[in-house]
Amino acid sequence: MPIYKYSCGNCDETTTALHLSNEKLLDCEKCQHSGSLTKMLGRPLVYKTHNSDPAEETGEVTKQFIEENREILKQQQQEAEKKTYE
């Protein structure tokens, strides 16, 4: 679940909340004022899935992946040709 930041228009306090994206908090827990919270803009969180050299181009990574898996693909194709299907 994402973490959201809210600001209270009544007491000027900020709070964080963990909830689903379609939910929204309205009431401030600090000053107990209802309908005073507004959602603040947040910085998006981006996960990097692999460690790569920033100078290495995406095309080079793709070519390397294809070459590494070319033999596996050949083996799978040969196995599929040997099977008989009804």
N, CA, C and O atoms as a Maestro MAE file, in Angstrom:
{
 s_m_m2io_version
 :::
 2.0.0
}

f_m_ct {
 s_m_title
 :::
 protein
 m_atom[344] {
  # First column is atom index #
  i_m_mmod_type
  r_m_x_coord
  r_m_y_coord
  r_m_z_coord
  i_m_residue_number
  s_m_chain_name
  s_m_pdb_residue_name
  s_m_pdb_atom_name
  i_m_atomic_number
  :::
  1 25 0.842 -1.177 0.000 1 A "MET " " N  " 7
  2 3 0.000 0.000 0.000 1 A "MET " " CA " 6
  3 2 0.887 1.240 0.000 1 A "MET " " C  " 6
  4 15 1.929 1.267 0.655 1 A "MET " " O  " 8
  5 25 0.471 2.253 -0.731 2 A "PRO " " N  " 7
  6 3 1.262 3.479 -0.772 2 A "PRO " " CA " 6
  7 2 1.089 4.321 0.490 2 A "PRO " " C  " 6
  8 15 0.086 4.221 1.196 2 A "PRO " " O  " 8
  9 25 2.081 5.140 0.747 3 A "ILE " " N  " 7
  10 3 2.058 6.064 1.884 3 A "ILE " " CA " 6
  11 2 1.732 7.453 1.332 3 A "ILE " " C  " 6
  12 15 2.352 7.914 0.374 3 A "ILE " " O  " 8
  13 25 0.762 8.100 1.945 4 A "TYR " " N  " 7
  14 3 0.335 9.427 1.512 4 A "TYR " " CA " 6
  15 2 0.588 10.442 2.624 4 A "TYR " " C  " 6
  16 15 0.548 10.112 3.810 4 A "TYR " " O  " 8
  17 25 0.851 11.694 2.213 5 A "LYS " " N  " 7
  18 3 1.003 12.800 3.160 5 A "LYS " " CA " 6
  19 2 -0.226 13.690 3.059 5 A "LYS " " C  " 6
  20 15 -0.723 13.985 1.972 5 A "LYS " " O  " 8
  21 25 -0.697 14.107 4.224 6 A "TYR " " N  " 7
  22 3 -1.847 14.999 4.297 6 A "TYR " " CA " 6
  23 2 -1.487 16.232 5.114 6 A "TYR " " C  " 6
  24 15 -0.668 16.172 6.031 6 A "TYR " " O  " 8
  25 25 -2.113 17.347 4.764 7 A "SER " " N  " 7
  26 3 -1.938 18.591 5.500 7 A "SER " " CA " 6
  27 2 -3.296 19.042 6.028 7 A "SER " " C  " 6
  28 15 -4.298 19.013 5.314 7 A "SER " " O  " 8
  29 25 -3.310 19.458 7.291 8 A "CYS " " N  " 7
  30 3 -4.552 19.923 7.899 8 A "CYS " " CA " 6
  31 2 -4.691 21.425 7.682 8 A "CYS " " C  " 6
  32 15 -3.779 22.190 7.994 8 A "CYS " " O  " 8
  33 25 -5.814 21.835 7.156 9 A "GLY " " N  " 7
  34 3 -6.077 23.254 6.939 9 A "GLY " " CA " 6
  35 2 -6.416 23.992 8.213 9 A "GLY " " C  " 6
  36 15 -6.401 25.223 8.224 9 A "GLY " " O  " 8
  37 25 -6.721 23.289 9.286 10 A "ASN " " N  " 7
  38 3 -7.095 23.896 10.556 10 A "ASN " " CA " 6
  39 2 -5.882 24.117 11.462 10 A "ASN " " C  " 6
  40 15 -5.699 25.213 11.992 10 A "ASN " " O  " 8
  41 25 -5.057 23.091 11.644 11 A "CYS " " N  " 7
  42 3 -3.931 23.204 12.584 11 A "CYS " " CA " 6
  43 2 -2.567 23.245 11.892 11 A "CYS " " C  " 6
  44 15 -1.540 23.312 12.568 11 A "CYS " " O  " 8
  45 25 -2.539 23.207 10.568 12 A "ASP " " N  " 7
  46 3 -1.314 23.262 9.757 12 A "ASP " " CA " 6
  47 2 -0.318 22.148 10.053 12 A "ASP " " C  " 6
  48 15 0.875 22.303 9.794 12 A "ASP " " O  " 8
  49 25 -0.784 21.043 10.584 13 A "GLU " " N  " 7
  50 3 0.079 19.891 10.837 13 A "GLU " " CA " 6
  51 2 0.049 18.964 9.623 13 A "GLU " " C  " 6
  52 15 -0.947 18.891 8.904 13 A "GLU " " O  " 8
  53 25 1.152 18.264 9.411 14 A "THR " " N  " 7
  54 3 1.189 17.269 8.352 14 A "THR " " CA " 6
  55 2 1.221 15.883 8.988 14 A "THR " " C  " 6
  56 15 1.793 15.682 10.060 14 A "THR " " O  " 8
  57 25 0.594 14.940 8.301 15 A "THR " " N  " 7
  58 3 0.547 13.571 8.794 15 A "THR " " CA " 6
  59 2 0.698 12.620 7.613 15 A "THR " " C  " 6
  60 15 0.403 12.980 6.473 15 A "THR " " O  " 8
  61 25 1.147 11.433 7.888 16 A "THR " " N  " 7
  62 3 1.264 10.418 6.851 16 A "THR " " CA " 6
  63 2 0.266 9.308 7.135 16 A "THR " " C  " 6
  64 15 -0.073 9.034 8.286 16 A "THR " " O  " 8
  65 25 -0.198 8.672 6.063 17 A "ALA " " N  " 7
  66 3 -1.166 7.596 6.205 17 A "ALA " " CA " 6
  67 2 -0.878 6.522 5.168 17 A "ALA " " C  " 6
  68 15 -0.451 6.804 4.049 17 A "ALA " " O  " 8
  69 25 -1.122 5.305 5.568 18 A "LEU " " N  " 7
  70 3 -0.942 4.158 4.697 18 A "LEU " " CA " 6
  71 2 -2.327 3.615 4.351 18 A "LEU " " C  " 6
  72 15 -3.032 3.100 5.218 18 A "LEU " " O  " 8
  73 25 -2.715 3.733 3.070 19 A "HIS " " N  " 7
  74 3 -4.034 3.246 2.668 19 A "HIS " " CA " 6
  75 2 -4.064 3.002 1.165 19 A "HIS " " C  " 6
  76 15 -3.109 3.330 0.461 19 A "HIS " " O  " 8
  77 25 -5.145 2.433 0.680 20 A "LEU " " N  " 7
  78 3 -5.305 2.158 -0.741 20 A "LEU " " CA " 6
  79 2 -5.422 3.456 -1.531 20 A "LEU " " C  " 6
  80 15 -5.753 4.502 -0.973 20 A "LEU " " O  " 8
  81 25 -5.151 3.383 -2.823 21 A "SER " " N  " 7
  82 3 -5.154 4.593 -3.642 21 A "SER " " CA " 6
  83 2 -6.554 5.179 -3.825 21 A "SER " " C  " 6
  84 15 -6.682 6.378 -4.075 21 A "SER " " O  " 8
  85 25 -7.600 4.372 -3.708 22 A "ASN " " N  " 7
  86 3 -8.952 4.903 -3.887 22 A "ASN " " CA " 6
  87 2 -9.561 5.429 -2.585 22 A "ASN " " C  " 6
  88 15 -10.682 5.938 -2.590 22 A "ASN " " O  " 8
  89 25 -8.842 5.314 -1.486 23 A "GLU " " N  " 7
  90 3 -9.318 5.850 -0.209 23 A "GLU " " CA " 6
  91 2 -8.772 7.259 -0.008 23 A "GLU " " C  " 6
  92 15 -7.799 7.655 -0.650 23 A "GLU " " O  " 8
  93 25 -9.408 8.014 0.892 24 A "LYS " " N  " 7
  94 3 -8.969 9.377 1.171 24 A "LYS " " CA " 6
  95 2 -9.317 9.719 2.617 24 A "LYS " " C  " 6
  96 15 -10.421 9.441 3.085 24 A "LYS " " O  " 8
  97 25 -8.362 10.325 3.315 25 A "LEU " " N  " 7
  98 3 -8.627 10.768 4.684 25 A "LEU " " CA " 6
  99 2 -9.177 12.189 4.647 25 A "LEU " " C  " 6
  100 15 -8.748 13.007 3.833 25 A "LEU " " O  " 8
  101 25 -10.116 12.474 5.522 26 A "LEU " " N  " 7
  102 3 -10.707 13.809 5.583 26 A "LEU " " CA " 6
  103 2 -10.569 14.447 6.958 26 A "LEU " " C  " 6
  104 15 -10.469 15.670 7.060 26 A "LEU " " O  " 8
  105 25 -10.561 13.643 8.015 27 A "ASP " " N  " 7
  106 3 -10.581 14.167 9.376 27 A "ASP " " CA " 6
  107 2 -9.191 14.136 10.000 27 A "ASP " " C  " 6
  108 15 -8.488 13.129 9.916 27 A "ASP " " O  " 8
  109 25 -8.798 15.248 10.628 28 A "CYS " " N  " 7
  110 3 -7.498 15.367 11.280 28 A "CYS " " CA " 6
  111 2 -7.549 14.691 12.653 28 A "CYS " " C  " 6
  112 15 -8.425 14.984 13.466 28 A "CYS " " O  " 8
  113 25 -6.610 13.795 12.897 29 A "GLU " " N  " 7
  114 3 -6.563 13.106 14.189 29 A "GLU " " CA " 6
  115 2 -5.940 13.977 15.281 29 A "GLU " " C  " 6
  116 15 -6.184 13.743 16.464 29 A "GLU " " O  " 8
  117 25 -5.142 14.974 14.903 30 A "LYS " " N  " 7
  118 3 -4.459 15.818 15.884 30 A "LYS " " CA " 6
  119 2 -5.385 16.881 16.477 30 A "LYS " " C  " 6
  120 15 -5.416 17.074 17.693 30 A "LYS " " O  " 8
  121 25 -6.138 17.568 15.617 31 A "CYS " " N  " 7
  122 3 -7.014 18.626 16.132 31 A "CYS " " CA " 6
  123 2 -8.480 18.211 16.134 31 A "CYS " " C  " 6
  124 15 -9.339 18.982 16.562 31 A "CYS " " O  " 8
  125 25 -8.780 16.983 15.652 32 A "GLN " " N  " 7
  126 3 -10.139 16.430 15.629 32 A "GLN " " CA " 6
  127 2 -11.102 17.241 14.762 32 A "GLN " " C  " 6
  128 15 -12.315 17.145 14.944 32 A "GLN " " O  " 8
  129 25 -10.589 18.031 13.830 33 A "HIS " " N  " 7
  130 3 -11.430 18.809 12.928 33 A "HIS " " CA " 6
  131 2 -11.802 17.934 11.733 33 A "HIS " " C  " 6
  132 15 -10.935 17.288 11.145 33 A "HIS " " O  " 8
  133 25 -13.074 17.909 11.373 34 A "SER " " N  " 7
  134 3 -13.506 17.029 10.284 34 A "SER " " CA " 6
  135 2 -13.463 17.762 8.943 34 A "SER " " C  " 6
  136 15 -13.810 18.940 8.854 34 A "SER " " O  " 8
  137 25 -13.037 17.058 7.917 35 A "GLY " " N  " 7
  138 3 -12.996 17.610 6.571 35 A "GLY " " CA " 6
  139 2 -11.885 18.600 6.321 35 A "GLY " " C  " 6
  140 15 -11.976 19.375 5.368 35 A "GLY " " O  " 8
  141 25 -10.838 18.615 7.131 36 A "SER " " N  " 7
  142 3 -9.802 19.629 6.999 36 A "SER " " CA " 6
  143 2 -8.521 19.116 6.335 36 A "SER " " C  " 6
  144 15 -7.613 19.905 6.077 36 A "SER " " O  " 8
  145 25 -8.427 17.821 6.055 37 A "LEU " " N  " 7
  146 3 -7.204 17.279 5.464 37 A "LEU " " CA " 6
  147 2 -7.234 17.361 3.947 37 A "LEU " " C  " 6
  148 15 -8.256 17.094 3.315 37 A "LEU " " O  " 8
  149 25 -6.094 17.736 3.374 38 A "THR " " N  " 7
  150 3 -5.912 17.720 1.925 38 A "THR " " CA " 6
  151 2 -4.658 16.917 1.608 38 A "THR " " C  " 6
  152 15 -3.643 17.030 2.295 38 A "THR " " O  " 8
  153 25 -4.742 16.113 0.568 39 A "LYS " " N  " 7
  154 3 -3.619 15.265 0.182 39 A "LYS " " CA " 6
  155 2 -2.537 16.128 -0.451 39 A "LYS " " C  " 6
  156 15 -2.814 16.960 -1.315 39 A "LYS " " O  " 8
  157 25 -1.302 15.917 -0.011 40 A "MET " " N  " 7
  158 3 -0.168 16.658 -0.557 40 A "MET " " CA " 6
  159 2 0.469 15.852 -1.683 40 A "MET " " C  " 6
  160 15 0.367 14.625 -1.713 40 A "MET " " O  " 8
  161 25 1.121 16.544 -2.601 41 A "LEU " " N  " 7
  162 3 1.831 15.866 -3.673 41 A "LEU " " CA " 6
  163 2 3.050 15.161 -3.104 41 A "LEU " " C  " 6
  164 15 3.732 15.678 -2.219 41 A "LEU " " O  " 8
  165 25 3.309 13.982 -3.624 42 A "GLY " " N  " 7
  166 3 4.459 13.216 -3.158 42 A "GLY " " CA " 6
  167 2 5.401 12.900 -4.296 42 A "GLY " " C  " 6
  168 15 5.044 13.004 -5.470 42 A "GLY " " O  " 8
  169 25 6.592 12.519 -3.935 43 A "ARG " " N  " 7
  170 3 7.591 12.144 -4.910 43 A "ARG " " CA " 6
  171 2 7.391 10.681 -5.278 43 A "ARG " " C  " 6
  172 15 7.254 9.847 -4.383 43 A "ARG " " O  " 8
  173 25 7.368 10.342 -6.554 44 A "PRO " " N  " 7
  174 3 7.172 8.938 -6.922 44 A "PRO " " CA " 6
  175 2 8.392 8.106 -6.547 44 A "PRO " " C  " 6
  176 15 9.523 8.593 -6.566 44 A "PRO " " O  " 8
  177 25 8.149 6.863 -6.211 45 A "LEU " " N  " 7
  178 3 9.203 5.946 -5.829 45 A "LEU " " CA " 6
  179 2 9.458 5.001 -6.990 45 A "LEU " " C  " 6
  180 15 8.554 4.294 -7.434 45 A "LEU " " O  " 8
  181 25 10.688 4.991 -7.479 46 A "VAL " " N  " 7
  182 3 11.044 4.161 -8.618 46 A "VAL " " CA " 6
  183 2 12.047 3.121 -8.155 46 A "VAL " " C  " 6
  184 15 13.096 3.458 -7.607 46 A "VAL " " O  " 8
  185 25 11.718 1.849 -8.378 47 A "TYR " " N  " 7
  186 3 12.615 0.764 -8.009 47 A "TYR " " CA " 6
  187 2 13.468 0.389 -9.210 47 A "TYR " " C  " 6
  188 15 12.961 0.231 -10.321 47 A "TYR " " O  " 8
  189 25 14.750 0.250 -8.981 48 A "LYS " " N  " 7
  190 3 15.656 -0.194 -10.026 48 A "LYS " " CA " 6
  191 2 15.752 -1.705 -9.928 48 A "LYS " " C  " 6
  192 15 16.058 -2.235 -8.860 48 A "LYS " " O  " 8
  193 25 15.498 -2.408 -11.020 49 A "THR " " N  " 7
  194 3 15.413 -3.855 -10.966 49 A "THR " " CA " 6
  195 2 16.758 -4.552 -11.108 49 A "THR " " C  " 6
  196 15 16.883 -5.719 -10.735 49 A "THR " " O  " 8
  197 25 17.754 -3.875 -11.631 50 A "HIS " " N  " 7
  198 3 19.065 -4.506 -11.753 50 A "HIS " " CA " 6
  199 2 20.141 -3.444 -11.662 50 A "HIS " " C  " 6
  200 15 19.900 -2.264 -11.917 50 A "HIS " " O  " 8
  201 25 21.319 -3.880 -11.297 51 A "ASN " " N  " 7
  202 3 22.451 -2.966 -11.217 51 A "ASN " " CA " 6
  203 2 23.178 -2.989 -12.546 51 A "ASN " " C  " 6
  204 15 23.742 -4.013 -12.932 51 A "ASN " " O  " 8
  205 25 23.168 -1.891 -13.235 52 A "SER " " N  " 7
  206 3 23.860 -1.813 -14.513 52 A "SER " " CA " 6
  207 2 24.688 -0.543 -14.554 52 A "SER " " C  " 6
  208 15 24.458 0.410 -13.810 52 A "SER " " O  " 8
  209 25 25.645 -0.567 -15.437 53 A "ASP " " N  " 7
  210 3 26.496 0.583 -15.645 53 A "ASP " " CA " 6
  211 2 25.683 1.661 -16.356 53 A "ASP " " C  " 6
  212 15 25.115 1.389 -17.414 53 A "ASP " " O  " 8
  213 25 25.609 2.872 -15.812 54 A "PRO " " N  " 7
  214 3 24.804 3.915 -16.458 54 A "PRO " " CA " 6
  215 2 25.273 4.230 -17.876 54 A "PRO " " C  " 6
  216 15 24.494 4.699 -18.706 54 A "PRO " " O  " 8
  217 25 26.546 3.970 -18.145 55 A "ALA " " N  " 7
  218 3 27.069 4.244 -19.482 55 A "ALA " " CA " 6
  219 2 26.642 3.175 -20.482 55 A "ALA " " C  " 6
  220 15 26.708 3.402 -21.690 55 A "ALA " " O  " 8
  221 25 26.205 2.009 -19.998 56 A "GLU " " N  " 7
  222 3 25.802 0.922 -20.872 56 A "GLU " " CA " 6
  223 2 24.428 1.234 -21.464 56 A "GLU " " C  " 6
  224 15 23.488 1.567 -20.742 56 A "GLU " " O  " 8
  225 25 24.329 1.122 -22.764 57 A "GLU " " N  " 7
  226 3 23.081 1.432 -23.457 57 A "GLU " " CA " 6
  227 2 22.060 0.312 -23.287 57 A "GLU " " C  " 6
  228 15 22.425 -0.848 -23.093 57 A "GLU " " O  " 8
  229 25 20.792 0.663 -23.362 58 A "THR " " N  " 7
  230 3 19.722 -0.317 -23.246 58 A "THR " " CA " 6
  231 2 19.801 -1.343 -24.364 58 A "THR " " C  " 6
  232 15 19.567 -2.529 -24.131 58 A "THR " " O  " 8
  233 25 20.122 -0.909 -25.563 59 A "GLY " " N  " 7
  234 3 20.244 -1.818 -26.689 59 A "GLY " " CA " 6
  235 2 21.315 -2.868 -26.460 59 A "GLY " " C  " 6
  236 15 21.142 -4.024 -26.847 59 A "GLY " " O  " 8
  237 25 22.418 -2.481 -25.836 60 A "GLU " " N  " 7
  238 3 23.496 -3.425 -25.553 60 A "GLU " " CA " 6
  239 2 23.053 -4.461 -24.527 60 A "GLU " " C  " 6
  240 15 23.403 -5.636 -24.643 60 A "GLU " " O  " 8
  241 25 22.302 -4.045 -23.544 61 A "VAL " " N  " 7
  242 3 21.783 -4.974 -22.537 61 A "VAL " " CA " 6
  243 2 20.834 -5.970 -23.196 61 A "VAL " " C  " 6
  244 15 20.865 -7.163 -22.893 61 A "VAL " " O  " 8
  245 25 19.992 -5.474 -24.097 62 A "THR " " N  " 7
  246 3 19.044 -6.340 -24.801 62 A "THR " " CA " 6
  247 2 19.770 -7.355 -25.672 62 A "THR " " C  " 6
  248 15 19.429 -8.538 -25.656 62 A "THR " " O  " 8
  249 25 20.763 -6.910 -26.427 63 A "LYS " " N  " 7
  250 3 21.541 -7.816 -27.270 63 A "LYS " " CA " 6
  251 2 22.233 -8.880 -26.439 63 A "LYS " " C  " 6
  252 15 22.256 -10.050 -26.820 63 A "LYS " " O  " 8
  253 25 22.793 -8.484 -25.313 64 A "GLN " " N  " 7
  254 3 23.476 -9.431 -24.428 64 A "GLN " " CA " 6
  255 2 22.485 -10.480 -23.906 64 A "GLN " " C  " 6
  256 15 22.809 -11.667 -23.863 64 A "GLN " " O  " 8
  257 25 21.295 -10.054 -23.514 65 A "PHE " " N  " 7
  258 3 20.272 -10.967 -23.011 65 A "PHE " " CA " 6
  259 2 19.858 -11.965 -24.098 65 A "PHE " " C  " 6
  260 15 19.700 -13.155 -23.824 65 A "PHE " " O  " 8
  261 25 19.683 -11.480 -25.322 66 A "ILE " " N  " 7
  262 3 19.297 -12.351 -26.431 66 A "ILE " " CA " 6
  263 2 20.379 -13.385 -26.692 66 A "ILE " " C  " 6
  264 15 20.077 -14.567 -26.862 66 A "ILE " " O  " 8
  265 25 21.613 -12.965 -26.727 67 A "GLU " " N  " 7
  266 3 22.707 -13.895 -26.984 67 A "GLU " " CA " 6
  267 2 22.824 -14.941 -25.879 67 A "GLU " " C  " 6
  268 15 23.089 -16.110 -26.158 67 A "GLU " " O  " 8
  269 25 22.630 -14.531 -24.637 68 A "GLU " " N  " 7
  270 3 22.730 -15.464 -23.510 68 A "GLU " " CA " 6
  271 2 21.611 -16.503 -23.552 68 A "GLU " " C  " 6
  272 15 21.805 -17.634 -23.106 68 A "GLU " " O  " 8
  273 25 20.462 -16.141 -24.075 69 A "ASN " " N  " 7
  274 3 19.308 -17.035 -24.056 69 A "ASN " " CA " 6
  275 2 19.012 -17.694 -25.400 69 A "ASN " " C  " 6
  276 15 18.034 -18.434 -25.515 69 A "ASN " " O  " 8
  277 25 19.829 -17.444 -26.411 70 A "ARG " " N  " 7
  278 3 19.624 -18.023 -27.738 70 A "ARG " " CA " 6
  279 2 19.693 -19.550 -27.692 70 A "ARG " " C  " 6
  280 15 18.863 -20.212 -28.316 70 A "ARG " " O  " 8
  281 25 20.655 -20.125 -26.972 71 A "GLU " " N  " 7
  282 3 20.812 -21.574 -26.889 71 A "GLU " " CA " 6
  283 2 19.628 -22.210 -26.155 71 A "GLU " " C  " 6
  284 15 19.163 -23.278 -26.553 71 A "GLU " " O  " 8
  285 25 19.149 -21.590 -25.123 72 A "ILE " " N  " 7
  286 3 17.986 -22.096 -24.386 72 A "ILE " " CA " 6
  287 2 16.770 -22.137 -25.308 72 A "ILE " " C  " 6
  288 15 16.011 -23.105 -25.289 72 A "ILE " " O  " 8
  289 25 16.583 -21.109 -26.101 73 A "LEU " " N  " 7
  290 3 15.467 -21.056 -27.039 73 A "LEU " " CA " 6
  291 2 15.575 -22.173 -28.079 73 A "LEU " " C  " 6
  292 15 14.569 -22.799 -28.412 73 A "LEU " " O  " 8
  293 25 16.779 -22.431 -28.596 74 A "LYS " " N  " 7
  294 3 16.976 -23.515 -29.563 74 A "LYS " " CA " 6
  295 2 16.583 -24.855 -28.954 74 A "LYS " " C  " 6
  296 15 15.909 -25.659 -29.599 74 A "LYS " " O  " 8
  297 25 17.000 -25.097 -27.716 75 A "GLN " " N  " 7
  298 3 16.666 -26.349 -27.043 75 A "GLN " " CA " 6
  299 2 15.157 -26.493 -26.875 75 A "GLN " " C  " 6
  300 15 14.610 -27.575 -27.087 75 A "GLN " " O  " 8
  301 25 14.489 -25.421 -26.500 76 A "GLN " " N  " 7
  302 3 13.043 -25.467 -26.324 76 A "GLN " " CA " 6
  303 2 12.332 -25.709 -27.654 76 A "GLN " " C  " 6
  304 15 11.326 -26.418 -27.690 76 A "GLN " " O  " 8
  305 25 12.831 -25.139 -28.740 77 A "GLN " " N  " 7
  306 3 12.244 -25.359 -30.053 77 A "GLN " " CA " 6
  307 2 12.404 -26.814 -30.482 77 A "GLN " " C  " 6
  308 15 11.472 -27.404 -31.027 77 A "GLN " " O  " 8
  309 25 13.582 -27.398 -30.239 78 A "GLN " " N  " 7
  310 3 13.827 -28.793 -30.602 78 A "GLN " " CA " 6
  311 2 12.921 -29.729 -29.802 78 A "GLN " " C  " 6
  312 15 12.385 -30.694 -30.347 78 A "GLN " " O  " 8
  313 25 12.750 -29.445 -28.515 79 A "GLU " " N  " 7
  314 3 11.862 -30.262 -27.684 79 A "GLU " " CA " 6
  315 2 10.416 -30.161 -28.157 79 A "GLU " " C  " 6
  316 15 9.692 -31.157 -28.147 79 A "GLU " " O  " 8
  317 25 9.991 -28.983 -28.566 80 A "ALA " " N  " 7
  318 3 8.621 -28.791 -29.038 80 A "ALA " " CA " 6
  319 2 8.392 -29.519 -30.357 80 A "ALA " " C  " 6
  320 15 7.295 -30.026 -30.591 80 A "ALA " " O  " 8
  321 25 9.405 -29.584 -31.227 81 A "GLU " " N  " 7
  322 3 9.277 -30.282 -32.500 81 A "GLU " " CA " 6
  323 2 9.176 -31.791 -32.294 81 A "GLU " " C  " 6
  324 15 8.534 -32.474 -33.092 81 A "GLU " " O  " 8
  325 25 9.792 -32.322 -31.248 82 A "LYS " " N  " 7
  326 3 9.785 -33.754 -30.980 82 A "LYS " " CA " 6
  327 2 8.449 -34.215 -30.413 82 A "LYS " " C  " 6
  328 15 8.082 -35.379 -30.579 82 A "LYS " " O  " 8
  329 25 7.730 -33.349 -29.763 83 A "LYS " " N  " 7
  330 3 6.458 -33.721 -29.165 83 A "LYS " " CA " 6
  331 2 5.394 -33.905 -30.226 83 A "LYS " " C  " 6
  332 15 5.366 -33.198 -31.234 83 A "LYS " " O  " 8
  333 25 4.521 -34.865 -29.980 84 A "THR " " N  " 7
  334 3 3.390 -35.060 -30.891 84 A "THR " " CA " 6
  335 2 2.122 -34.581 -30.198 84 A "THR " " C  " 6
  336 15 1.891 -34.851 -29.019 84 A "THR " " O  " 8
  337 25 1.325 -33.876 -30.952 85 A "TYR " " N  " 7
  338 3 0.090 -33.321 -30.420 85 A "TYR " " CA " 6
  339 2 -1.088 -33.972 -31.145 85 A "TYR " " C  " 6
  340 15 -1.025 -34.229 -32.348 85 A "TYR " " O  " 8
  341 25 -2.120 -34.224 -30.428 86 A "GLU " " N  " 7
  342 3 -3.304 -34.831 -31.028 86 A "GLU " " CA " 6
  343 2 -4.306 -33.775 -31.396 86 A "GLU " " C  " 6
  344 15 -5.375 -34.094 -31.918 86 A "GLU " " O  " 8
  :::
 }
 m_bond[343] {
  # First column is bond index #
  i_m_from
  i_m_to
  i_m_order
  :::
  1 1 2 1
  2 2 3 1
  3 3 4 2
  4 3 5 1
  5 5 6 1
  6 6 7 1
  7 7 8 2
  8 7 9 1
  9 9 10 1
  10 10 11 1
  11 11 12 2
  12 11 13 1
  13 13 14 1
  14 14 15 1
  15 15 16 2
  16 15 17 1
  17 17 18 1
  18 18 19 1
  19 19 20 2
  20 19 21 1
  21 21 22 1
  22 22 23 1
  23 23 24 2
  24 23 25 1
  25 25 26 1
  26 26 27 1
  27 27 28 2
  28 27 29 1
  29 29 30 1
  30 30 31 1
  31 31 32 2
  32 31 33 1
  33 33 34 1
  34 34 35 1
  35 35 36 2
  36 35 37 1
  37 37 38 1
  38 38 39 1
  39 39 40 2
  40 39 41 1
  41 41 42 1
  42 42 43 1
  43 43 44 2
  44 43 45 1
  45 45 46 1
  46 46 47 1
  47 47 48 2
  48 47 49 1
  49 49 50 1
  50 50 51 1
  51 51 52 2
  52 51 53 1
  53 53 54 1
  54 54 55 1
  55 55 56 2
  56 55 57 1
  57 57 58 1
  58 58 59 1
  59 59 60 2
  60 59 61 1
  61 61 62 1
  62 62 63 1
  63 63 64 2
  64 63 65 1
  65 65 66 1
  66 66 67 1
  67 67 68 2
  68 67 69 1
  69 69 70 1
  70 70 71 1
  71 71 72 2
  72 71 73 1
  73 73 74 1
  74 74 75 1
  75 75 76 2
  76 75 77 1
  77 77 78 1
  78 78 79 1
  79 79 80 2
  80 79 81 1
  81 81 82 1
  82 82 83 1
  83 83 84 2
  84 83 85 1
  85 85 86 1
  86 86 87 1
  87 87 88 2
  88 87 89 1
  89 89 90 1
  90 90 91 1
  91 91 92 2
  92 91 93 1
  93 93 94 1
  94 94 95 1
  95 95 96 2
  96 95 97 1
  97 97 98 1
  98 98 99 1
  99 99 100 2
  100 99 101 1
  101 101 102 1
  102 102 103 1
  103 103 104 2
  104 103 105 1
  105 105 106 1
  106 106 107 1
  107 107 108 2
  108 107 109 1
  109 109 110 1
  110 110 111 1
  111 111 112 2
  112 111 113 1
  113 113 114 1
  114 114 115 1
  115 115 116 2
  116 115 117 1
  117 117 118 1
  118 118 119 1
  119 119 120 2
  120 119 121 1
  121 121 122 1
  122 122 123 1
  123 123 124 2
  124 123 125 1
  125 125 126 1
  126 126 127 1
  127 127 128 2
  128 127 129 1
  129 129 130 1
  130 130 131 1
  131 131 132 2
  132 131 133 1
  133 133 134 1
  134 134 135 1
  135 135 136 2
  136 135 137 1
  137 137 138 1
  138 138 139 1
  139 139 140 2
  140 139 141 1
  141 141 142 1
  142 142 143 1
  143 143 144 2
  144 143 145 1
  145 145 146 1
  146 146 147 1
  147 147 148 2
  148 147 149 1
  149 149 150 1
  150 150 151 1
  151 151 152 2
  152 151 153 1
  153 153 154 1
  154 154 155 1
  155 155 156 2
  156 155 157 1
  157 157 158 1
  158 158 159 1
  159 159 160 2
  160 159 161 1
  161 161 162 1
  162 162 163 1
  163 163 164 2
  164 163 165 1
  165 165 166 1
  166 166 167 1
  167 167 168 2
  168 167 169 1
  169 169 170 1
  170 170 171 1
  171 171 172 2
  172 171 173 1
  173 173 174 1
  174 174 175 1
  175 175 176 2
  176 175 177 1
  177 177 178 1
  178 178 179 1
  179 179 180 2
  180 179 181 1
  181 181 182 1
  182 182 183 1
  183 183 184 2
  184 183 185 1
  185 185 186 1
  186 186 187 1
  187 187 188 2
  188 187 189 1
  189 189 190 1
  190 190 191 1
  191 191 192 2
  192 191 193 1
  193 193 194 1
  194 194 195 1
  195 195 196 2
  196 195 197 1
  197 197 198 1
  198 198 199 1
  199 199 200 2
  200 199 201 1
  201 201 202 1
  202 202 203 1
  203 203 204 2
  204 203 205 1
  205 205 206 1
  206 206 207 1
  207 207 208 2
  208 207 209 1
  209 209 210 1
  210 210 211 1
  211 211 212 2
  212 211 213 1
  213 213 214 1
  214 214 215 1
  215 215 216 2
  216 215 217 1
  217 217 218 1
  218 218 219 1
  219 219 220 2
  220 219 221 1
  221 221 222 1
  222 222 223 1
  223 223 224 2
  224 223 225 1
  225 225 226 1
  226 226 227 1
  227 227 228 2
  228 227 229 1
  229 229 230 1
  230 230 231 1
  231 231 232 2
  232 231 233 1
  233 233 234 1
  234 234 235 1
  235 235 236 2
  236 235 237 1
  237 237 238 1
  238 238 239 1
  239 239 240 2
  240 239 241 1
  241 241 242 1
  242 242 243 1
  243 243 244 2
  244 243 245 1
  245 245 246 1
  246 246 247 1
  247 247 248 2
  248 247 249 1
  249 249 250 1
  250 250 251 1
  251 251 252 2
  252 251 253 1
  253 253 254 1
  254 254 255 1
  255 255 256 2
  256 255 257 1
  257 257 258 1
  258 258 259 1
  259 259 260 2
  260 259 261 1
  261 261 262 1
  262 262 263 1
  263 263 264 2
  264 263 265 1
  265 265 266 1
  266 266 267 1
  267 267 268 2
  268 267 269 1
  269 269 270 1
  270 270 271 1
  271 271 272 2
  272 271 273 1
  273 273 274 1
  274 274 275 1
  275 275 276 2
  276 275 277 1
  277 277 278 1
  278 278 279 1
  279 279 280 2
  280 279 281 1
  281 281 282 1
  282 282 283 1
  283 283 284 2
  284 283 285 1
  285 285 286 1
  286 286 287 1
  287 287 288 2
  288 287 289 1
  289 289 290 1
  290 290 291 1
  291 291 292 2
  292 291 293 1
  293 293 294 1
  294 294 295 1
  295 295 296 2
  296 295 297 1
  297 297 298 1
  298 298 299 1
  299 299 300 2
  300 299 301 1
  301 301 302 1
  302 302 303 1
  303 303 304 2
  304 303 305 1
  305 305 306 1
  306 306 307 1
  307 307 308 2
  308 307 309 1
  309 309 310 1
  310 310 311 1
  311 311 312 2
  312 311 313 1
  313 313 314 1
  314 314 315 1
  315 315 316 2
  316 315 317 1
  317 317 318 1
  318 318 319 1
  319 319 320 2
  320 319 321 1
  321 321 322 1
  322 322 323 1
  323 323 324 2
  324 323 325 1
  325 325 326 1
  326 326 327 1
  327 327 328 2
  328 327 329 1
  329 329 330 1
  330 330 331 1
  331 331 332 2
  332 331 333 1
  333 333 334 1
  334 334 335 1
  335 335 336 2
  336 335 337 1
  337 337 338 1
  338 338 339 1
  339 339 340 2
  340 339 341 1
  341 341 342 1
  342 342 343 1
  343 343 344 2
  :::
 }
}
